[in-house]
């Protein structure tokens, strides 16, 4: 009798490219430079290799192009959530409400990084690349190489692999982590429970990104047919 292999708990990831990145990203860099200077003065901080803004960026940016960018983010979230839940939502139509629960920008240079972490009180998180060195220049770093400035995602088996036995039969656990190559205009979406890390970055340009957390609800309620709350 034949046996069928079934998979449980795959991890959905969304990658989207902003069509207007070439024209809009430089405007964002300028706006963020001004916002950074204002917030550093207000905080009494001196300029350093790492900066994270307050998480109210959604309402701070006043560029005419900003609403189009936000629409791109929202559309990407909806498309990714629909793809991730295709089987669970089969036969059901939902009018989705996307809530951006916090959005901020980060700047890093001189080897600055953000250690492994997750996000709570949301279902999806995202990283949008505003500025970074070109790939050939970025991966040529003598120490960081291809990981220079990448976002590293850690899979569900990662914590267990510290003492795990590796043989040919559990090769499906590899790789325990995956680096997402950063390109300007790229929007990476991932489940907020997924551990991730901004790898050390050093380059001629600052690594400038937008990060955010989001919730997605259905206007008619979040209860799926066939699922019980008990």
Secondary structure as UniProt FT lines:
FT   STRAND          13..17
FT   TURN            19..20
FT   HELIX           21..43
FT   STRAND          50..52
FT   HELIX           57..60
FT   TURN            64..65
FT   HELIX           66..84
FT   TURN            85..91
FT   STRAND          96..108
FT   TURN            110..111
FT   STRAND          112..117
FT   STRAND          124..131
FT   HELIX           135..139
FT   TURN            142..144
FT   HELIX           145..147
FT   TURN            148..149
FT   STRAND          151..154
FT   TURN            156..157
FT   HELIX           158..162
FT   HELIX           168..173
FT   STRAND          177..180
FT   TURN            184..185
FT   STRAND          186..191
FT   TURN            192..193
FT   STRAND          196..201
FT   STRAND          207..218
FT   TURN            219..220
FT   TURN            225..226
//
